[in-house]
Amino acid sequence: MADRRLQVFHTVARLLSFTKAAETLHMTQPAVTFQIRQLEEHFNTRLFDRTHNRISLTSAGQRVYEYADRILSLYSEMDSRVRELTGDVSGILIIGASTTIAEYVLPGLLGEFQQRYPDVNVRLSVSNSLGVVHMVENNSVDVGIVEAPVTNKNLAVDVCWHDELVFICPPGHPFAKKAVITAQDIVGLPFLCREEGSGTREVINEYLEQNKVSPHDVNLCMEFGSPEAIKSAVEAGLGISVVSRATVGKELKLGTLVALPLKPVLKRPFSFVHQRQKFRLRAVDEFMNFAHEHCEKQEPESKKSAGD
């Protein structure tokens, strides 16, 4: 119902990229360019300065963007308020999630959510925790789910559940028979970890420092961009690592990896992150409530597994 040209313009202005806007809106780039040209013809002025491969807003474009932001926000609020009266939960829900959460936690959660709310069209953007926070800051997603602390005070952070990190090694490793692993045990071992900006890496570094081990004392020999790559490297005998327990269920069943608890135990929160002042669509609230319910049901099972 909202003016399509305004929606397209707002997305291009927010991302400052016709290509990224086309991907976000699931449109072709010529279609995006056509919508912008129509809006520029309507106002009889250029809204973007185009130089080489970069674009920027003109003074008129900045003014239109400010009003478009308010108009589209009001439209979303109106749509959500009316749907509250009718009990309808539908629309597009854009979620940003860090790699571990997107690969190992969200698939089952989203499957159940879609069964309950089939009219909600969920779109998922995956990055590391730092990238997800940037998505929330730029309004590229409705809500983010991250595994690291968030320092931006303008963002609301709501802890949903806690995740345990464990030491992993091949079955033939000298430490495979140990009951627990300390931070001091890790010093000197070839350590495999995630890239800079990863929430997992940040949490591990904080844990080491809290337990009197400087991250610089750790023999960091390789960095990887995903938990899958780390697990494969550990299985191949290239080193050891610390990963989420949620990521190694398959390998533990197959016997290709051994997972040992850390002492003291290392747990981190998985948290929802969203704009503090931004109006939230009803689909966002329903998803967050659903996730809390889902995690509360899973909590007893995880405690039981840890006890076993």
Backbone torsions as a table, in degrees:
resi	resn	phi	psi	omega
1	MET	NA	-36.0	177.5
2	ALA	-67.3	148.2	-178.7
3	ASP	-53.0	118.4	-177.0
4	ARG	-61.2	-37.6	179.9
5	ARG	-60.6	-38.6	-179.3
6	LEU	-68.8	-39.1	178.0
7	GLN	-62.7	-44.9	-179.6
8	VAL	-65.0	-45.9	179.3
9	PHE	-59.1	-45.1	-178.0
10	HIS	-60.8	-39.7	179.9
11	THR	-68.5	-43.8	178.2
12	VAL	-63.0	-43.0	-178.4
13	ALA	-66.3	-35.8	-179.2
14	ARG	-71.1	-40.0	-176.9
15	LEU	-92.9	-15.7	-175.7
16	LEU	50.7	44.1	179.7
17	SER	-160.1	123.9	176.1
18	PHE	-68.9	-37.0	-178.6
19	THR	-65.1	-49.1	-179.7
20	LYS	-65.5	-36.3	178.3
21	ALA	-64.5	-40.1	178.8
22	ALA	-62.8	-42.1	178.5
23	GLU	-64.9	-42.9	-178.4
24	THR	-64.8	-39.9	-176.2
25	LEU	-89.5	-1.8	-177.4
26	HIS	56.4	46.5	177.3
27	MET	-123.7	165.7	172.0
28	THR	-81.4	156.3	-179.1
29	GLN	-64.8	-39.5	176.2
30	PRO	-60.1	-34.8	178.9
31	ALA	-66.8	-38.9	177.0
32	VAL	-64.5	-46.2	179.5
33	THR	-59.6	-39.6	179.4
34	PHE	-62.7	-43.3	179.7
35	GLN	-63.6	-41.0	179.4
36	ILE	-66.4	-41.6	179.8
37	ARG	-62.5	-39.4	178.0
38	GLN	-61.9	-42.1	-179.4
39	LEU	-68.5	-37.8	177.3
40	GLU	-66.1	-36.7	176.1
41	GLU	-67.3	-35.8	178.4
42	HIS	-62.4	-43.2	-179.5
43	PHE	-88.9	-7.3	179.8
44	ASN	57.5	41.8	178.2
45	THR	-161.3	157.1	176.4
46	ARG	-75.5	138.3	177.7
47	LEU	-104.0	-18.6	178.6
48	PHE	-130.3	142.1	166.6
49	ASP	-92.8	127.9	-178.2
50	ARG	-113.5	115.3	178.5
51	THR	-130.1	117.5	-178.3
52	HIS	53.4	-120.1	-178.1
53	ASN	-103.0	15.4	-177.6
54	ARG	-121.2	149.4	174.8
55	ILE	-128.6	154.1	176.5
56	SER	-146.1	157.3	-179.6
57	LEU	-76.8	138.3	169.7
58	THR	-78.2	176.2	177.1
59	SER	-60.5	-41.2	177.8
60	ALA	-66.6	-39.3	179.2
61	GLY	-63.1	-39.3	178.4
62	GLN	-63.8	-40.8	178.9
63	ARG	-65.0	-42.6	179.0
64	VAL	-64.8	-38.9	-179.6
65	TYR	-62.2	-42.6	-179.7
66	GLU	-60.8	-42.9	179.2
67	TYR	-73.2	-38.5	-179.9
68	ALA	-61.5	-38.8	179.3
69	ASP	-61.3	-43.1	180.0
70	ARG	-70.9	-40.9	-178.4
71	ILE	-64.3	-47.6	-177.9
72	LEU	-68.4	-33.9	176.3
73	SER	-65.3	-43.2	177.9
74	LEU	-64.8	-38.2	178.6
75	TYR	-62.1	-44.6	179.4
76	SER	-62.6	-40.7	179.6
77	GLU	-65.1	-43.6	178.3
78	MET	-60.6	-46.4	-178.6
79	ASP	-60.5	-43.3	-178.5
80	SER	-68.1	-41.3	-179.0
81	ARG	-63.9	-39.5	179.1
82	VAL	-67.1	-41.2	-179.9
83	ARG	-66.5	-28.5	175.2
84	GLU	-62.1	-38.0	-179.7
85	LEU	-69.2	-33.9	-177.0
86	THR	-91.9	-9.2	-178.3
87	GLY	78.3	11.3	-176.6
88	ASP	-86.7	130.4	173.9
89	VAL	-119.5	107.9	-177.5
90	SER	-153.7	-175.4	179.5
91	GLY	106.8	-171.7	-178.0
92	ILE	-100.2	129.9	177.1
93	LEU	-118.1	115.4	-178.5
94	ILE	-104.1	117.8	-177.4
95	ILE	-112.7	134.6	171.6
96	GLY	-105.5	133.4	-177.6
97	ALA	-141.0	143.5	175.3
98	SER	-69.2	161.3	-170.3
99	THR	-56.0	-49.0	-178.0
100	THR	-59.5	-45.7	-178.8
101	ILE	-65.2	-43.8	-177.5
102	ALA	-64.6	-36.5	-174.6
103	GLU	-86.0	-31.0	-169.8
104	TYR	-120.3	-19.1	-176.0
105	VAL	-109.5	-45.8	-172.2
106	LEU	-70.9	-34.0	-176.2
107	PRO	-52.3	-50.5	179.1
108	GLY	-66.3	-41.0	-179.4
109	LEU	-63.0	-46.1	-178.6
110	LEU	-68.9	-32.8	177.8
111	GLY	-60.8	-45.6	178.7
112	GLU	-68.7	-38.5	-180.0
113	PHE	-63.1	-42.3	180.0
114	GLN	-66.5	-30.7	176.7
115	GLN	-66.8	-38.3	180.0
116	ARG	-77.2	-36.0	-177.4
117	TYR	-126.0	73.8	-175.1
118	PRO	-66.1	-17.8	-178.3
119	ASP	-88.9	0.0	175.8
120	VAL	-92.2	124.3	179.9
121	ASN	-95.3	104.8	-176.1
122	VAL	-89.7	130.8	173.9
123	ARG	-120.7	136.8	-174.0
124	LEU	-119.8	127.8	173.7
125	SER	-112.7	131.2	-173.9
126	VAL	-114.1	134.8	175.7
127	SER	-156.6	-176.4	170.1
128	ASN	-79.7	176.1	-173.3
129	SER	-59.3	-40.9	180.0
130	LEU	-62.8	-41.7	178.8
131	GLY	-64.5	-38.5	179.1
132	VAL	-65.1	-41.9	177.9
133	VAL	-60.5	-40.8	177.1
134	HIS	-62.5	-38.2	177.1
135	MET	-60.5	-43.0	179.6
136	VAL	-65.8	-43.9	-179.9
137	GLU	-60.9	-36.7	-177.9
138	ASN	-89.3	4.3	-178.4
139	ASN	61.7	26.7	177.1
140	SER	-77.2	-22.2	179.2
141	VAL	-131.3	158.2	177.9
142	ASP	-78.0	-36.4	-179.9
143	VAL	-153.1	144.4	176.7
144	GLY	-113.5	155.3	174.4
145	ILE	-127.1	119.3	-173.8
146	VAL	-128.8	167.1	-176.4
147	GLU	-120.8	19.3	-178.9
148	ALA	-136.0	159.8	177.2
149	PRO	-60.7	147.9	179.5
150	VAL	-113.6	124.0	-174.1
151	THR	-94.3	-16.9	-178.9
152	ASN	-71.2	112.0	-176.3
153	LYS	-71.4	-13.7	178.4
154	ASN	-80.6	-7.7	179.8
155	LEU	-103.3	141.5	176.1
156	ALA	-88.2	135.0	-179.3
157	VAL	-120.7	125.7	-176.2
158	ASP	-127.5	108.0	-178.5
159	VAL	-67.6	130.1	-178.9
160	CYS	-102.6	-49.0	179.2
161	TRP	-156.2	170.0	-178.5
162	HIS	-112.8	143.4	-175.9
163	ASP	-120.4	135.8	178.3
164	GLU	-95.5	136.2	174.4
165	LEU	-100.8	141.4	-176.2
166	VAL	-131.2	157.0	175.4
167	PHE	-80.0	134.5	177.3
168	ILE	-125.6	145.6	178.2
169	CYS	-155.0	166.7	175.7
170	PRO	-70.0	157.1	-179.5
171	PRO	-57.6	-28.8	-177.8
172	GLY	-88.4	2.9	-178.2
173	HIS	-69.4	145.4	179.2
174	PRO	-56.1	-26.7	-179.1
175	PHE	-88.6	-2.9	-172.2
176	ALA	-61.5	-25.0	-177.4
177	LYS	-95.9	-1.3	-179.6
178	LYS	-69.0	153.3	179.1
179	ALA	-79.7	-42.2	179.7
180	VAL	-142.0	162.7	178.9
181	ILE	-122.4	134.9	176.7
182	THR	-102.4	167.9	177.6
183	ALA	-61.6	-37.0	179.7
184	GLN	-65.5	-30.8	178.5
185	ASP	-62.0	-30.8	-174.6
186	ILE	-74.2	-28.8	-178.5
187	VAL	-58.0	130.2	178.1
188	GLY	94.4	-22.8	178.9
189	LEU	-79.4	145.9	175.4
190	PRO	-65.0	113.1	-170.8
191	PHE	-105.3	131.3	178.3
192	LEU	-108.3	132.5	-177.5
193	CYS	-145.1	173.4	178.8
194	ARG	-75.4	170.4	-177.5
195	GLU	-75.0	165.9	173.9
196	GLU	-58.8	138.3	-177.7
197	GLY	97.2	-11.9	178.2
198	SER	-76.2	136.2	177.3
199	GLY	-64.2	-38.0	179.0
200	THR	-60.2	-45.3	-179.7
201	ARG	-63.2	-42.4	-179.8
202	GLU	-62.3	-43.1	-179.4
203	VAL	-65.7	-40.6	179.4
204	ILE	-63.7	-44.5	179.5
205	ASN	-60.4	-42.0	178.4
206	GLU	-63.8	-40.5	179.9
207	TYR	-62.7	-44.7	179.8
208	LEU	-60.5	-46.3	-179.2
209	GLU	-63.1	-38.8	178.8
210	GLN	-65.1	-22.9	-178.8
211	ASN	-109.7	32.6	170.8
212	LYS	63.2	29.8	175.1
213	VAL	-124.0	122.6	177.1
214	SER	-77.7	135.7	176.8
215	PRO	-55.5	-25.3	179.0
216	HIS	-70.7	-19.7	178.5
217	ASP	-83.2	-10.6	-179.9
218	VAL	-82.4	137.8	-178.8
219	ASN	-81.0	75.7	-179.8
220	LEU	-73.8	109.6	-175.3
221	CYS	-105.7	-23.2	179.8
222	MET	-150.5	148.0	174.4
223	GLU	-118.3	143.7	-179.0
224	PHE	-133.7	157.3	-176.6
225	GLY	-96.3	2.6	-179.6
226	SER	-156.3	155.6	175.6
227	PRO	-61.6	-35.6	-179.5
228	GLU	-60.2	-42.6	-179.9
229	ALA	-65.6	-39.8	178.7
230	ILE	-63.2	-47.0	-178.9
231	LYS	-60.7	-42.6	179.7
232	SER	-62.7	-39.9	-179.8
233	ALA	-67.6	-39.5	177.4
234	VAL	-65.7	-43.1	177.9
235	GLU	-59.3	-33.6	-178.9
236	ALA	-79.9	-2.2	177.0
237	GLY	84.0	18.3	-178.2
238	LEU	-80.6	-13.1	-179.7
239	GLY	163.4	-169.3	177.7
240	ILE	-117.4	171.6	179.0
241	SER	-156.8	175.1	172.5
242	VAL	-125.4	122.5	-175.1
243	VAL	-137.7	171.2	175.1
244	SER	-67.3	136.8	176.6
245	ARG	-59.0	-30.3	-178.2
246	ALA	-63.9	-19.1	-174.8
247	THR	-90.2	-10.6	-170.2
248	VAL	-115.2	15.4	-179.2
249	GLY	-56.9	-45.7	-177.9
250	LYS	-64.8	-44.4	-177.2
251	GLU	-67.2	-34.9	178.5
252	LEU	-67.2	-39.0	178.1
253	LYS	-66.1	-37.4	-179.1
254	LEU	-79.8	-16.5	-179.9
255	GLY	79.7	18.0	-179.4
256	THR	-88.8	-13.8	176.9
257	LEU	-138.2	156.1	172.6
258	VAL	-116.6	133.8	178.2
259	ALA	-115.7	127.0	-178.8
260	LEU	-121.9	140.8	179.1
261	PRO	-70.5	150.2	175.3
262	LEU	-88.7	151.5	176.3
263	LYS	-127.0	117.4	-2.7
264	PRO	-67.4	161.2	-178.4
265	VAL	-60.2	140.3	177.5
266	LEU	-108.9	112.9	175.1
267	LYS	-124.9	151.2	178.2
268	ARG	-136.9	153.2	178.2
269	PRO	-84.7	142.8	164.8
270	PHE	-97.8	123.0	-170.3
271	SER	-125.7	144.7	168.4
272	PHE	-78.7	140.1	176.8
273	VAL	-129.9	130.4	178.4
274	HIS	-151.1	165.0	178.8
275	GLN	-64.2	130.4	-176.1
276	ARG	-66.4	-39.9	-174.1
277	GLN	-95.5	-13.4	-174.1
278	LYS	-74.5	137.3	175.1
279	PHE	-65.2	134.3	-179.4
280	ARG	-101.2	132.5	175.1
281	LEU	-63.0	154.7	-179.8
282	ARG	-62.4	-33.3	179.3
283	ALA	-61.3	-33.4	178.6
284	VAL	-67.4	-47.3	179.4
285	ASP	-61.2	-42.4	-179.6
286	GLU	-64.6	-39.1	179.1
287	PHE	-65.8	-44.1	-179.5
288	MET	-64.0	-42.3	178.0
289	ASN	-64.2	-41.5	-179.9
290	PHE	-63.1	-42.3	-179.4
291	ALA	-63.5	-40.5	177.6
292	HIS	-61.2	-44.8	179.0
293	GLU	-62.1	-44.2	-178.7
294	HIS	-60.3	-44.1	-177.0
295	CYS	-70.9	-34.3	177.3
296	GLU	-64.3	-35.0	177.8
297	LYS	-71.5	-33.8	-178.3
298	GLN	-77.5	-25.0	-174.5
299	GLU	-56.8	-48.4	178.7
300	PRO	-59.6	-35.9	-179.2
301	GLU	-67.2	-40.3	-179.1
302	SER	-67.1	-37.8	177.8
303	LYS	-65.4	-38.1	178.9
304	LYS	-65.0	-41.5	179.9
305	SER	-63.6	-40.4	-179.8
306	ALA	-64.1	-36.3	179.5
307	GLY	-68.8	-36.7	178.9
308	ASP	-69.1	NA	NA
